[in-house]
């Protein structure tokens, strides 16, 4: 499919798509279509509502956006529409985007491209009929003449974002039989070569030489060796460097502290933090944002054999601190300890943000609507919250007070990885990570356990959302503009 931005309706158009919000002028807008009296009764512009209108040799789709839609609503509505109509749409379609802002046009294009995403990565019985996206089809975005150039750039950004999100979702949805630490490393290396940022991958032997003891301890029970991935994007106009650290557990059995079998198959998603960092690094480079960004991903499986770490073991870490392992299923924080330490030791970072599908406690607290945000920096918390509301990838701040510090005390080591209580699990996990930040004044932890993998209308089971990519890109843009 090809997208062009125009200000006049091409004569070859076979179908048109109009977007409508719920407001007092809806009836007036509907008057331009055949049989408006009936249309007003049937079409209320409810969110995702679709109405097909036939005219003389014409086909028109009306798509409802609900009241006061935000960027996330445009994305959701357009993705749903194109996902459901991609087998029916003709080869030449015009989408009316007059009056939309650049950010709204970016969201529209982002959403419609996501409508092409198919979860059937490994199905052998593929559909024989090509979809609208697979054919040599044409989509025109209609805007005012004065807005063509700005809209074209917004559309280009929307396509770039969607393409990266789709790659991230493919990675998230891949099973462990097709995804292990080297796969994440290969993804990073390939993306870096294509889009122009540096990638360094440390293998198991190099991790041993460096002293990444926490990562190595978690990986000890798996036949697939760990990888430690460091990515760096530099821009000549940038004045500061941002650090991103992502948990890259490609499958989590829980280790010796074995998880229940129910829903364990979803643990292929336990690298959601790494996926967000990979996607953000790629998109920063594609959009050429004027900021320096470092991405660090400690990646491993959490499996078990005779060499696996056991509850009660005391392990080392890259920081030099010793850790008592109370629960081997609290492994994500162990590998992040090495990732965070590496980030602040090797780079001068203005801000460090880590992302991890870390705790069920966070899901129990916030459900699936928002990620947990932990930071002692009020300005950082506010800026991430605003980006979350702008993009729809919401965050909600939870406490990280020193009241919880004693929960990490160990009798035999510097710190323990789990307090063993059915309360404040997400908070105590964040306090553990804080130990390895070297008291960085602008560090934030995002627990994305409830948002990285979710139910949707596009499949019968939970699937990857690419959560964090749009959130971080918006936040990074604001750092540049701020």
C-alpha positions as semicolon CSV with decimal commas, in nm:
position;residue;x (nm);y (nm);z (nm)
1;X;0,000;0,000;0,000
2;X;0,114;0,352;-0,083
3;X;0,010;0,665;0,109
4;X;0,002;1,014;-0,043
5;X;-0,116;1,342;0,108
6;X;-0,328;1,554;-0,127
7;X;-0,567;1,849;-0,108
8;X;-0,800;1,748;-0,392
9;X;-1,000;1,428;-0,429
10;X;-0,848;1,214;-0,708
11;X;-1,090;1,102;-0,977
12;X;-0,983;0,738;-0,943
13;X;-1,107;0,705;-0,584
14;X;-1,323;0,395;-0,531
15;X;-1,411;0,448;-0,165
16;X;-1,395;0,729;0,090
17;X;-1,353;0,725;0,467
18;X;-1,483;1,006;0,689
19;X;-1,402;1,049;1,057
20;X;-1,666;1,188;1,291
21;X;-1,672;1,294;1,654
22;X;-1,981;1,312;1,871
23;X;-2,077;1,679;1,880
24;X;-2,366;1,915;1,811
25;X;-2,274;1,956;1,444
26;X;-2,282;1,584;1,360
27;X;-2,626;1,604;1,197
28;X;-2,512;1,896;0,979
29;X;-2,207;1,700;0,862
30;X;-2,420;1,396;0,780
31;X;-2,647;1,606;0,556
32;X;-2,395;1,574;0,271
33;X;-2,464;1,201;0,236
34;X;-2,761;1,018;0,078
35;X;-3,072;0,978;0,297
36;X;-2,940;1,191;0,584
37;X;-3,259;1,157;0,791
38;X;-3,210;0,782;0,821
39;X;-2,835;0,824;0,865
40;X;-2,878;1,052;1,165
41;X;-3,086;0,784;1,333
42;X;-2,837;0,504;1,264
43;X;-2,497;0,670;1,298
44;X;-2,417;0,827;1,635
45;X;-2,037;0,845;1,590
46;X;-1,985;0,609;1,881
47;X;-1,625;0,502;1,930
48;X;-1,528;0,258;1,651
49;X;-1,882;0,263;1,505
50;X;-1,875;0,205;1,130
51;X;-2,150;0,296;0,885
52;X;-2,135;0,208;0,516
53;X;-2,314;0,448;0,281
54;X;-2,377;0,369;-0,085
55;X;-2,424;0,635;-0,350
56;X;-2,423;0,638;-0,728
57;X;-2,120;0,425;-0,810
58;X;-1,965;0,522;-0,477
59;X;-1,890;0,364;-0,143
60;X;-1,839;0,571;0,170
61;X;-1,741;0,461;0,520
62;X;-1,825;0,669;0,824
63;X;-1,609;0,598;1,129
64;X;-1,703;0,717;1,476
65;X;-1,442;0,849;1,718
66;X;-1,663;0,917;2,019
67;X;-1,638;1,238;2,220
68;X;-1,319;1,445;2,226
69;X;-1,085;1,177;2,088
70;X;-0,717;1,181;2,182
71;X;-0,424;1,041;1,986
72;X;-0,469;0,694;2,135
73;X;-0,836;0,697;2,030
74;X;-0,746;0,776;1,670
75;X;-0,496;0,490;1,672
76;X;-0,742;0,241;1,822
77;X;-1,032;0,339;1,596
78;X;-0,830;0,341;1,274
79;X;-0,654;0,016;1,358
80;X;-0,985;-0,154;1,429
81;X;-1,145;-0,020;1,110
82;X;-0,863;-0,119;0,875
83;X;-0,813;-0,454;1,047
84;X;-1,179;-0,542;0,994
85;X;-1,207;-0,395;0,643
86;X;-0,869;-0,482;0,490
87;X;-1,010;-0,774;0,292
88;X;-1,303;-0,568;0,161
89;X;-1,153;-0,231;0,076
90;X;-1,098;-0,153;-0,294
91;X;-0,760;-0,056;-0,432
92;X;-0,809;0,323;-0,423
93;X;-0,926;0,481;-0,098
94;X;-0,939;0,842;0,019
95;X;-0,942;0,926;0,389
96;X;-1,068;1,272;0,479
97;X;-0,831;1,428;0,733
98;X;-0,917;1,795;0,684
99;X;-0,894;1,992;1,006
100;X;-0,680;1,740;1,191
101;X;-0,360;1,849;1,362
102;X;-0,023;1,705;1,268
103;X;-0,021;1,484;1,579
104;X;-0,370;1,358;1,497
105;X;-0,268;1,277;1,139
106;X;0,036;1,092;1,271
107;X;-0,195;0,893;1,499
108;X;-0,439;0,820;1,214
109;X;-0,164;0,682;0,991
110;X;-0,006;0,496;1,283
111;X;-0,340;0,331;1,356
112;X;-0,436;0,238;1,003
113;X;-0,097;0,074;0,941
114;X;-0,132;-0,127;1,261
115;X;-0,453;-0,259;1,109
116;X;-0,233;-0,473;0,886
117;X;-0,085;-0,661;1,182
118;X;-0,154;-1,034;1,187
119;X;-0,088;-1,257;1,487
120;X;-0,060;-1,573;1,273
121;X;0,318;-1,563;1,254
122;X;0,363;-1,938;1,224
123;X;0,044;-2,049;1,047
124;X;0,096;-2,251;0,732
125;X;-0,260;-2,204;0,604
126;X;-0,233;-1,843;0,497
127;X;-0,516;-1,654;0,330
128;X;-0,483;-1,664;-0,048
129;X;-0,658;-1,332;-0,114
130;X;-0,420;-1,037;-0,064
131;X;-0,543;-0,765;0,171
132;X;-0,561;-0,392;0,105
133;X;-0,212;-0,360;0,252
134;X;-0,067;-0,643;0,044
135;X;-0,205;-0,527;-0,289
136;X;-0,064;-0,243;-0,495
137;X;-0,329;-0,021;-0,341
138;X;-0,339;0,354;-0,290
139;X;-0,452;0,555;0,010
140;X;-0,487;0,930;-0,016
141;X;-0,503;1,152;0,290
142;X;-0,711;1,458;0,209
143;X;-0,608;1,777;0,391
144;X;-0,629;2,152;0,332
145;X;-0,381;2,280;0,072
146;X;-0,192;2,483;0,333
147;X;-0,140;2,170;0,545
148;X;-0,002;1,932;0,281
149;X;0,367;1,954;0,373
150;X;0,311;1,932;0,749
151;X;0,064;1,646;0,705
152;X;0,303;1,458;0,477
153;X;0,574;1,468;0,745
154;X;0,324;1,359;1,010
155;X;0,210;1,072;0,790
156;X;0,570;0,966;0,735
157;X;0,627;0,963;1,112
158;X;0,311;0,758;1,160
159;X;0,428;0,497;0,910
160;X;0,772;0,480;1,070
161;X;0,620;0,434;1,415
162;X;0,379;0,163;1,302
163;X;0,648;-0,033;1,121
164;X;0,865;-0,039;1,433
165;X;0,569;-0,126;1,655
166;X;0,485;-0,419;1,428
167;X;0,843;-0,545;1,450
168;X;0,830;-0,511;1,827
169;X;0,498;-0,697;1,845
170;X;0,639;-0,977;1,630
171;X;0,924;-1,006;1,877
172;X;0,690;-0,998;2,176
173;X;0,460;-1,262;2,029
174;X;0,735;-1,501;1,926
175;X;0,748;-1,817;2,142
176;X;1,062;-1,920;2,326
177;X;1,127;-2,184;2,059
178;X;1,191;-1,892;1,823
179;X;1,318;-1,634;2,072
180;X;1,617;-1,650;2,304
181;X;1,881;-1,395;2,405
182;X;2,076;-1,418;2,079
183;X;1,757;-1,337;1,885
184;X;1,722;-1,009;2,075
185;X;2,089;-0,937;2,008
186;X;2,048;-1,010;1,636
187;X;1,743;-0,781;1,624
188;X;1,944;-0,498;1,776
189;X;2,245;-0,550;1,549
190;X;2,030;-0,562;1,235
191;X;1,833;-0,253;1,334
192;X;2,149;-0,062;1,422
193;X;2,305;-0,137;1,084
194;X;1,988;-0,037;0,901
195;X;1,913;0,283;1,090
196;X;2,255;0,408;1,191
197;X;2,323;0,353;1,559
198;X;2,593;0,148;1,727
199;X;2,529;-0,188;1,892
200;X;2,765;-0,393;2,104
201;X;2,675;-0,745;2,216
202;X;2,860;-0,918;2,499
203;X;2,849;-1,298;2,496
204;X;2,861;-1,526;2,801
205;X;3,240;-1,532;2,826
206;X;3,260;-1,155;2,802
207;X;2,987;-1,122;3,066
208;X;3,200;-1,339;3,295
209;X;3,507;-1,125;3,230
210;X;3,308;-0,809;3,301
211;X;3,163;-0,943;3,624
212;X;2,793;-0,941;3,533
213;X;2,733;-1,191;3,810
214;X;2,361;-1,132;3,864
215;X;2,282;-1,186;3,496
216;X;2,501;-1,495;3,484
217;X;2,338;-1,638;3,796
218;X;1,991;-1,616;3,644
219;X;2,109;-1,769;3,315
220;X;2,288;-2,061;3,484
221;X;1,988;-2,293;3,451
222;X;1,936;-2,241;3,077
223;X;2,108;-2,402;2,780
224;X;2,069;-2,075;2,587
225;X;2,350;-1,843;2,700
226;X;2,283;-1,483;2,806
227;X;2,356;-1,173;2,605
228;X;2,424;-0,821;2,727
229;X;2,324;-0,567;2,464
230;X;2,440;-0,205;2,460
231;X;2,304;0,035;2,197
232;X;2,402;0,397;2,144
233;X;2,241;0,661;1,923
234;X;2,420;0,993;1,892
235;X;2,300;1,316;1,734
236;X;2,536;1,608;1,669
237;X;2,282;1,860;1,799
238;X;2,219;1,677;2,127
239;X;2,329;1,827;2,457
240;X;2,246;1,542;2,693
241;X;2,223;1,164;2,700
242;X;1,927;0,956;2,814
243;X;1,969;0,599;2,937
244;X;1,709;0,326;2,882
245;X;1,738;-0,016;3,046
246;X;1,505;-0,303;2,954
247;X;1,447;-0,642;3,113
248;X;1,511;-0,909;2,850
249;X;1,393;-1,240;2,996
250;X;1,294;-1,430;2,682
251;X;1,108;-1,694;2,883
252;X;1,045;-1,713;3,255
253;X;0,962;-2,047;3,416
254;X;1,024;-1,897;3,758
255;X;1,328;-2,118;3,794
256;X;1,337;-2,343;4,102
257;X;1,060;-2,121;4,244
258;X;0,850;-2,265;3,962
259;X;0,550;-2,073;3,834
260;X;0,208;-2,242;3,813
261;X;0,144;-2,398;3,472
262;X;-0,170;-2,189;3,420
263;X;-0,086;-1,908;3,180
264;X;0,287;-1,983;3,191
265;X;0,285;-1,968;2,812
266;X;0,245;-1,592;2,844
267;X;0,592;-1,576;2,995
268;X;0,727;-1,548;2,641
269;X;0,635;-1,182;2,695
270;X;0,873;-1,133;2,988
271;X;1,106;-0,938;2,763
272;X;0,853;-0,657;2,720
273;X;1,090;-0,403;2,872
274;X;1,365;-0,505;2,631
275;X;1,119;-0,486;2,341
276;X;1,024;-0,130;2,438
277;X;1,389;-0,026;2,453
278;X;1,470;-0,196;2,122
279;X;1,175;-0,028;1,952
280;X;1,253;0,311;2,101
281;X;1,616;0,297;1,991
282;X;1,512;0,207;1,638
283;X;1,247;0,477;1,617
284;X;1,470;0,748;1,763
285;X;1,717;0,671;1,486
286;X;1,448;0,658;1,215
287;X;1,304;0,992;1,324
288;X;1,654;1,134;1,381
289;X;1,556;1,298;1,708
290;X;1,823;1,544;1,831
291;X;1,902;1,356;2,151
292;X;2,164;1,103;2,257
293;X;2,015;0,776;2,378
294;X;2,180;0,470;2,529
295;X;1,990;0,141;2,549
296;X;2,104;-0,142;2,777
297;X;1,943;-0,486;2,770
298;X;2,050;-0,775;2,994
299;X;1,891;-1,081;2,831
300;X;1,851;-1,438;2,951
301;X;1,606;-1,719;3,001
302;X;1,499;-1,808;3,354
303;X;1,493;-2,185;3,338
304;X;1,622;-2,463;3,558
305;X;1,856;-2,756;3,562
306;X;2,112;-2,877;3,812
307;X;2,310;-2,554;3,778
308;X;2,018;-2,316;3,837
309;X;2,029;-2,078;4,129
310;X;1,824;-2,186;4,430
311;X;1,635;-2,001;4,702
312;X;1,881;-1,905;4,972
313;X;2,178;-1,871;4,738
314;X;2,396;-1,563;4,767
315;X;2,514;-1,420;4,435
316;X;2,731;-1,132;4,324
317;X;2,648;-0,842;4,095
318;X;2,824;-0,599;3,862
319;X;2,796;-0,336;4,134
320;X;2,999;-0,547;4,375
321;X;2,704;-0,587;4,612
322;X;2,596;-0,934;4,722
323;X;2,235;-1,047;4,687
324;X;2,048;-1,315;4,880
325;X;1,809;-1,488;4,642
326;X;1,488;-1,553;4,835
327;X;1,281;-1,625;4,524
328;X;1,425;-1,729;4,188
329;X;1,108;-1,598;4,023
330;X;1,218;-1,248;4,122
331;X;1,484;-1,272;3,855
332;X;1,405;-0,965;3,648
333;X;1,528;-0,731;3,919
334;X;1,853;-0,930;3,939
335;X;1,946;-0,880;3,576
336;X;1,828;-0,518;3,586
337;X;2,068;-0,463;3,877
338;X;2,357;-0,535;3,641
339;X;2,197;-0,334;3,359
340;X;2,141;-0,026;3,574
341;X;2,491;-0,041;3,719
342;X;2,646;-0,071;3,374
343;X;2,442;0,222;3,243
344;X;2,541;0,473;3,509
345;X;2,905;0,354;3,528
346;X;2,981;0,371;3,158
347;X;2,775;0,672;3,049
348;X;2,709;1,021;3,181
349;X;2,330;1,008;3,180
350;X;2,095;1,298;3,246
351;X;1,809;1,053;3,304
352;X;1,779;0,676;3,344
353;X;1,450;0,498;3,277
354;X;1,414;0,124;3,315
355;X;1,120;-0,079;3,190
356;X;1,028;-0,429;3,299
357;X;0,739;-0,672;3,312
358;X;0,837;-0,705;3,674
359;X;0,558;-0,785;3,920
360;X;0,211;-0,931;3,941
361;X;0,170;-0,693;4,232
362;X;0,164;-0,398;3,992
363;X;-0,110;-0,566;3,787
364;X;-0,309;-0,628;4,105
365;X;-0,274;-0,259;4,191
366;X;-0,334;-0,088;3,856
367;X;-0,487;-0,358;3,638
368;X;-0,418;-0,330;3,267
369;X;-0,481;0,041;3,214
370;X;-0,148;0,182;3,328
371;X;0,210;0,096;3,412
372;X;0,347;0,159;3,758
373;X;0,581;0,458;3,779
374;X;0,840;0,478;4,055
375;X;1,073;0,774;4,099
376;X;1,181;1,023;4,362
377;X;1,208;1,296;4,099
378;X;0,883;1,494;4,083
379;X;0,964;1,666;3,754
380;X;1,048;1,335;3,588
381;X;0,730;1,180;3,722
382;X;0,520;1,467;3,587
383;X;0,682;1,458;3,243
384;X;0,633;1,082;3,207
385;X;0,274;1,112;3,327
386;X;0,202;1,381;3,066
387;X;0,353;1,170;2,788
388;X;0,147;0,876;2,906
389;X;-0,173;1,076;2,885
390;X;-0,078;1,218;2,545
391;X;-0,001;0,879;2,391
392;X;-0,251;0,666;2,580
393;X;0,037;0,457;2,716
394;X;-0,049;0,566;3,067
395;X;0,161;0,555;3,382
396;X;0,057;0,605;3,743
397;X;0,296;0,702;4,016
398;X;0,335;0,473;4,316
399;X;0,543;0,541;4,628
400;X;0,908;0,455;4,660
401;X;0,954;0,587;5,013
402;X;1,226;0,469;5,247
403;X;0,952;0,326;5,469
404;X;0,991;0,012;5,254
405;X;1,372;0,000;5,269
406;X;1,390;-0,246;5,557
407;X;1,205;-0,505;5,347
408;X;1,533;-0,558;5,158
409;X;1,750;-0,632;5,462
410;X;1,932;-0,963;5,455
411;X;2,114;-1,135;5,741
412;X;2,371;-1,288;5,510
413;X;2,414;-1,049;5,214
414;X;2,403;-0,680;5,130
415;X;2,046;-0,704;5,009
416;X;1,779;-0,966;4,935
417;X;1,574;-0,985;4,617
418;X;1,231;-1,049;4,770
419;X;1,064;-0,970;5,101
420;X;0,844;-1,281;5,098
421;X;0,523;-1,098;5,184
422;X;0,195;-1,070;4,991
423;X;0,199;-0,689;5,018
424;X;0,375;-0,399;4,842
425;X;0,545;-0,632;4,596
426;X;0,586;-0,377;4,316
427;X;0,715;-0,113;4,558
428;X;0,972;-0,343;4,718
429;X;1,090;-0,450;4,372
430;X;1,142;-0,084;4,281
431;X;1,329;-0,024;4,607
432;X;1,557;-0,315;4,518
433;X;1,637;-0,159;4,180
434;X;1,704;0,175;4,346
435;X;1,998;0,017;4,531
436;X;2,178;-0,023;4,197
437;X;2,120;0,328;4,058
438;X;2,403;0,492;4,255
439;X;2,144;0,740;4,388
440;X;2,096;0,885;4,040
441;X;1,884;1,200;4,082
442;X;1,672;1,136;3,772
443;X;1,595;0,765;3,765
444;X;1,252;0,618;3,699
445;X;1,131;0,259;3,698
446;X;0,830;0,155;3,490
447;X;0,663;-0,173;3,584
448;X;0,484;-0,266;3,261
449;X;0,363;-0,612;3,364
450;X;-0,001;-0,520;3,301
451;X;0,043;-0,321;2,981
452;X;0,305;-0,497;2,766
453;X;0,089;-0,801;2,687
454;X;-0,288;-0,762;2,675
455;X;-0,622;-0,882;2,546
456;X;-0,747;-0,722;2,225
457;X;-1,003;-0,762;1,950
458;X;-0,728;-0,886;1,718
459;X;-0,680;-1,229;1,875
460;X;-0,834;-1,480;2,113
461;X;-0,540;-1,464;2,357
462;X;-0,319;-1,194;2,503
463;X;-0,060;-1,051;2,267
464;X;0,215;-0,791;2,256
465;X;0,118;-0,425;2,256
466;X;0,454;-0,253;2,191
467;X;0,378;-0,054;2,506
468;X;0,645;0,197;2,590
469;X;0,763;0,287;2,241
470;X;0,523;0,576;2,181
471;X;0,545;0,680;2,546
472;X;0,923;0,711;2,537
473;X;0,932;0,874;2,193
474;X;0,687;1,142;2,305
475;X;0,885;1,193;2,625
476;X;1,212;1,220;2,432
477;X;1,059;1,470;2,191
478;X;0,953;1,679;2,488
479;X;1,306;1,670;2,628
480;X;1,429;1,814;2,300
481;X;1,156;2,077;2,277
482;X;1,177;2,159;2,648
